[in-house]
Amino acid sequence: MFSKALFSAVMGLAAFAGMDASLAQGAAKPSTMIIGFGPGGGYDLWGRVVAHHIGKHLPGTPNVVTQNMPGAGSYVAASHIYNIAPKDGSVFGIIARDATLGPLTGAPGARFDPLKMTWLGTPTTETNVCIANANAAVKTFADLLTRELIVGDTGPGTGTRSYPNALNALLGAKFKLVSGFPSSSDVFLAMERGEVEGICESLDSVTGKRPDWLATKKVNIIFHGGAEPNPHLKDVPFILDFAKTPEQQAELNFLYAGQGIGRPFVAPPNMPADKAAMLREAFDRTMRDAEFIADAKKQKLDVDPEDGAHLEKLIRQIYATPKATVEKIGKLIQ
């Protein structure tokens, strides 16, 4: 028979073991990183590399499980994060930079309010490049005004669709869009097969997935766009070079405003202040994490982060754009 002392000791050990298991289970409860695109694209790559490192900067160091949620240029993911995801800090994600313009322009499917979204930050700011295969007839922007360029399109809310569509109307370009590609990686394959001739896509996506393309001149950069000219592309025309009037310049500035948003990581709106601060701090610490920086460099990703407060301010500036400009560009990028 057990003595009272032995019984107490056994029960104490059992309680301790149960408590320890409970703590372990709580620590192991995973967080979810929602990625607004299918596997293989630039957003997927950024989402996964951040997910791999951010967990150690979150309370309890949880595993962070990635979940691809493609659809409508990440409107599906953004709407899910905004309307459905829990507000306890366990779910966050990455959406298209240009998706942030969707609600402002009345795009179908953009069921979220960027002014209320919790912005965590971006690991990089962006430059968009419109590229064409070296054997394409279009070599320069002047060519694009007289010759058709067939480009791949990964859906509404993305630069692969909004930039070519808008530039056709604003500047008289002759992009011909082919839709239905889940990610830019699929467009790159289509370019290699000769099914399409080009794409308007982030520079880091091109250099990350096809590092030899620019170096060996397999593709040409026709022009680039962004919040400002990229100093590494001094010999490549900048989109504002083609604006003929102050009105066109204002329209192009609004069209490319999303490039300053980079690769935005977001969380649900109306979160408890401590939960929002916890996620923002974890994101900021990840951006300074030497292992994350080394991992990103290995993936040929350029880490040049901005924090959530910066993105929130930028979004408010974008949403203060004059209504006439918003309505005009909005119709062109839907």
Residue, then its C-alpha position, 0 to 999 in steps of 0.5 A: m500500500f502507498s503511504k500518504a507521503l508516497f501518494s502525495a509525491v506521486m500525485g504531485l509528479a502527475a500534476f507537474a507532468g500534466m502542467d508541463a504537458s499543458l505548457a508544452q501544448g500551449a507553446a506548440k500551438p501554431s500560428t498561421m501565415i496566410i499567403g494570398f497567392g499560390p506556391g512559387g511566386g514572390y509573395d509565397l517566397w517572402g511569406r515562407v521565409v518570414a514564417h520560418h523566422i518570426g515564430k521565435h520572436l512571438p510569445g511561446t515561440p510557436n511554429v508558424v504554419t503557412q497557408n496559401m489562399p490564392g484568389a482574385g489577386s489576394y482579395v480572397a486572403a485579405s478579405h479572410i484576414y479582415n472578416i474571419a480570422p481571429k483577432d488574438g494574434s494567431v493569424f496574419g498574412i501577406i497580401a498584394r501591395d496593389a490589393t490595398l487600392g481595391p477598396l478605394t477604387g471599388a474593385p469587386g471582391a475587395r471586402f476589407d478596409p485598409l484604413k482599419m487593417t493592422w499593418l505589420g510592415t514590409p521586408t522590402t520596398e518594390t520596383n516593378v519592371c515590365i520585361a519582354n523576351a529578347n526575341a520579342a518584337v517589343k524592345t523599347f517603350a516606343d515599340l510598345l506604342t506601335r506593336e503588341l506585347i503578350v503578357g501574363d496576368t496573375g489576377p485582379g489586384t496585382g501589378t501583372r494586370s493593373y499596370p498593363n491595363a492602365l498603361n494601355a489607356l493612359l499612355g497608349a501602350k499595346f499590352k495584350l493580357v493573357s489571364g489565368f496564371p496562379s503566380s508569376s512563376d507560372v508566367f515565367l514558365a510560359m515565357e520560356r515556352g513561348e506562350v507569352e512574351g513578357i510580364c510586369e512584375s517585381l524586380d526581386s521576383v524576376t532576379g530571385k526566380r530567374p537570376d540569369w535572365l537579366a545577366t545573360k540578356k534573355v529578357n529586356i527591361i522595357f521600363h520600370g516604375g515605383a514610388e521613385p526611380n531605382p538607383h540600380l536601374k539608371d539606364v532603364p527608363f522610369i515610368l514618369d519619363f513617359a508622362k506628357t502632362p501634369e495630369q498624367q504624372a499624377e495618375l501614374n504616381f497614384l497607379y504606382a503608389g503601391q510599390g512603396i507598400g512593398r510586400p505587406f504583412v497584415a493582421p485583422p482589424n480592431m485587435p487588442a492593442d497588446k496583440a497588435a503591438m506584439l505582432r508588430e514587435a515580432f515582425d520588427r525583430t524578425m527584420r533585424d534577425a541575422e538568420f532571417i537576413a542571411d536566409a533572405k539573401k540566400q533566396k536572392l531577396d533584398v531586405d530593406p524593411e519598413d515598419g507597420a507605422h510607416l505603412e499605415k501612414l502611407i495608406r492614409q496618404i494614398y486614400a487622400t488622393p483626389k477623387a477624380t484621379v482615384e475614379k479614373i485609375g480605379k476603372l482601369i485597374q479592375 
